[in-house]
Amino acid sequence: MFGMNMQQAISLSGIGLQLAVIVAAGGGLFPATVSAGTSESHVDWQQTAGPIGGVINRMKTVNGEVWASLYSGGIYKFIGSQWQQIGIWHGLPENRAFDFVVDPVDSHIVYAAQLIACLAKSTDGGKSWQGLCDGFLPQLQVDNYSSKSIAIDPKDHRKIYVAGKDYHEEASIVMSPDQGKTWMMVHAFGKPMPINHLVFFHDRMYLATESEGVYRSDDRGKSWTALSAGLDQMRTGQFVVDPDGKNLSLFTGLLQYNVREGGKAYVLDEGASRWKSLGGPDLVTSLTWNNGALWAGNVAGEIWRNDAKGWKLLNRGAELPATVTELAFTDKNTLFAGARGFGVYRSTNGGKRFADVSAGLVASATREVSVDPANGKRFYVMSWDRPGIYYSENGGASFTVLGNDTFVMSMATVPGDFSRLYASGFGPTGGLMVFAVAVKGAKATWTPHPQPGPDGAVVKILAVDPGNPAHVLLSLGKDRAETPAGYGVYASRDSGRTWKKLALPDLASYAILFNPKDPKIVYVGLLGGGVYKSMDGAATFGKLGDERLQYTYRMAMSPSDPTILLAGSHLFFAGLSTEDQISGKYGGLFKSTDGGATWRDITAGYRNYGPDAQGNFIGSLYNLGHMPNFEQLLFDPKDHRHMLVAHHGENVFMTNDDGKTWTKQKSGMIPEDMHNYAYCLGADATFTTVYACTCGRGLFSGVVGPGGSVRWRPVGLASVLPPEDRERSPTAPKNAAQARERIVEGLYTDEH
């Protein structure tokens, strides 16, 4: 899935040390000051400024207010001139709410479909939420349920229909006859079939699926027939019903989590049981009705209107900055548009001109960060959702965008010269390229070089030789998502002008390390292929370790002793089944103190995180820290026993006793019982300042207290609750038994 997360781990010293780290996690960047202690140190995090944005999954007018659900960003509503978070810290069990519907009889009742935690319900207009999985799962006898769409029966507002899938990925329709108290299975499709949207139209039900077109039911979901005649493709996105109930429209194209790739607009010809093309704009990604017309947004940031006179482009020459993911009207002329990665824009003249109204919206997905070793307030950070590289010299208080016409996929700074870096991504002409970037003040000069390898290859990681900045290594993958498929590793000896393929397997690498004391020693981790070591500057390689290292995703090297290494697996990105991920047979977190000759498994201690752990987490079906899916790893430069690990789904963990015990480091950033990604970590040479970004939660700063633990503290935003309210949120599971109870209640699954 494009736009998935990358997490990383840091190790911090707990003995008389000042530390500076960056934790980048897909939702912004969070700085923190680290003050080491002797026993129980922690980090207090506070929200900072930074790139905002996020992908809007749904946007609707609720009781006269605009509501928006964001990918990994919870639910916001627009009040006055800014957005206020009404989901996270308000009882919403999951930060990825894809759809929400309002009871037509009592508008205070709202239901939200969630990717992990079944669904949630509010009875006070979004002021507070309660998860429904505790009743939902036992009644349906399923381990968990993931949904992206809800519909209320137009004949009986008490009946709620949910389209989704169970733990085994099998699609189904479930129904509650009594507003979520009891549940029953209506139809099981018996196969994986991601469903994007469920609606009622003329007393029939319609499903838009991710890859199998449209289905229709004439009997309230008990049976379904295919209805895709006339469509240009089987990828179908979202329906819209006109206010008079006369037309059912649809756009085709990919609608998957935080990704939208456009298609065509259609209207249903019921009599002929087929779809009729509406012509008009290309690459449509959003539709809505208003004032007797159908409105559309597309990947070019254009707004179109279709009425009796046909299609008309409204904002010619004033396009929005990115793909239009959602549209919502509050009156005849006031239109809100979600711009992928750039937040929300508003037009007060019917879509002709727009102004940014993203204040309070904290939802940028940050993917990689690089900190100046000599200055912890100076760093570069990249976003999943926005082009360019964000550069800050003041700890994230303000940013300069470098290369805002380039969608950057990877970057690496030049050791010893933080004003120079290499980056790879989609250039202004659309082609994938490698750039040598020179930064001076708030400006940057980008020197493009065509990247090596086959057409369509994606640079996964860049690494620069600390002894020779003209010597650059990069890994090529076949997919934008993190997968093992790739074309191996390439080397350049002339700053990226020419490239040569290295003698390594054709897999993607997400970990390339140079030994700073002896740059001829190079380590490469291949996802699905294990760890390799070179002693001659990447001319030849030999394989290290055993099968345990096969699924290594990230690696770390102790800054003070390059013979001390960490290797962390990522079984989800490696494409292993959930059964294999939880089996304990594959992957883990491994440490070497002899340059990779031998490795010690420290996964067991990691699985036993928490003060009252009760044994290894075995047989879990759930996406918790117990699963060996690690995003990034970092060592404390003064004490290699002190490490931070960023995890796929469970934020950041810390150990200061060489992996014997671990504690979760997300207090204050997100409610303890909520699923959350930590994409990446980084640190300056002294570990004095810490930054962290989350998947859709914006930037935070943190203060590390005694022992190295991290406490997060958002500040200056109306979108978060005060500390006294946050203290009321449920505590995190501390061991296998508690985690299992949480899953039965529907708070976690293997879904990502």
C-alpha angles and dihedrals in degrees: 000000000000111000096035121147136270119202132188141193132229130196117212130192117238099199118091094311137140111214136192120195139163120217112191115187118161107273104061138309126283125202123202139173114235120212113179124216140170110265123000110015121169141179122240109208128204130187118255135188119273146122112334128192131097135178114283109221097181133004122184141156110253119184090338094311129103113242124191132189114206132201103263089345104095121225126316134185127203113240121177103321103338145048124259125201110237101167112047111063087015098084100274103147096211133037094216107073107167103182138013132190132192125224105249092216100042111027091193089072113083130171124204126199114219135198096225112011104053100239142318135222134212122195096182103057096273099313090117137007138205126199116235099201095098090071098025100060101047092046093051092037094228129133093230143333133224122198139178100180142041131185131189118218107252090215096050120023090198091068115086123188121200125192116202148101139270131232090282091056092247113147122233146158118236129185140200117203093194111047096278103317097109131020139201136183111251101178135354114202091199094220141069108275117152109219120209104181142010123193142163118233126171090347093305130106124234131194127200110202132197096239111356103064124233130334129196131203125197095183106056095276101311093117133015137203129195115256108180102119111136097021120126093220142008094240104098125182123183142344129221126194118205116240092250091054093236102115137043112199130186140183123214127215137082118319105173123153104295096352129091124178112180135238139164133310119242140179124211119250097203096186093055094036091229141102122257120211115238093200113208125104125023125234096020114193104171140028138188140161126236136157094355096309138098114237126201138189125196144190091274092063091251126146117212132184126204121197137139089303093054132243123342128185106226107184100043108169092007100074121166115256096251147004112320104237100174141010129201134170126210094184140349096295107018111095128177117202127190110221111201109253093353102078123232132331128196132210122195095185102061100278101311097111131017137199127199111256099172097123110139093014108124107181115118117141107222117195111178138013136190122195127203105249090216098046123034092196092062120078149137121230134184130208132216090216106038133054125241133031120285114224125194131181097180106056095274098309088122137003140209117210114226117198100000090178092060124078100215119212101176141001142184129187122226110255110246095015113066091180090070128065144154122236137178131201147096111327128210090276092052097249124125110253144166115235133200103213125199116190123202117173109312094339133080134197114216117203109192126215122178110250121241128247134045125333111277095029116141125213107236101181140000127206129185125209107244090213097047120025090195089065108085131170126198138176124223124213130189095224136048088227120075104268135140092247110109152122100251131244128321131197133209125195095184105057095276101311094116132016139203127197115240126225096260132115119279096258133114119264125206096176126060118160131184118201102239093208094047111017091188086077109082131174125202125186115201117199102237094007107067133231126320131192132203125197096184106058096279096308092119134009139204126199120249133207126355140281091302089075094050095105098043110154105168134021135191134197126206108248091216097044116024091193088072111085141173125205120189126189129220110201094175093056089043088062098242118155119257089250090058092044092057097036096088090226097103138050131347141153114301132186131199127191097182104060095276099308091119133015133206121208111230095171095105093063090047092054089052094059117152136064095269102034114172104201139301118328101244128171095011116162093195143098099243134132088270090077114088097241107127124177105191140348135210137178130219102247092222101042122025090196088070111078139162119209124194111212136204100247104356106067117227130343127196135202128181097176100064095271100310092117132015135193128199115245108204105096111143095009098079135352110283095241095052126103111242138169128223106200105186147350134210139171143194121236094269102039093228101133127045128201129185134183126192136203100273098338103099131226127333135179122211144199119213113218131194113322097020100273118148127233119185125211123184113205139182097025131113087205096077134063123245117261094260090059093044090056089066094063116105119270123249122262109268100195145006096281095050092044091052090052090052091053093050085054088055101249098127141022139165089267118116 
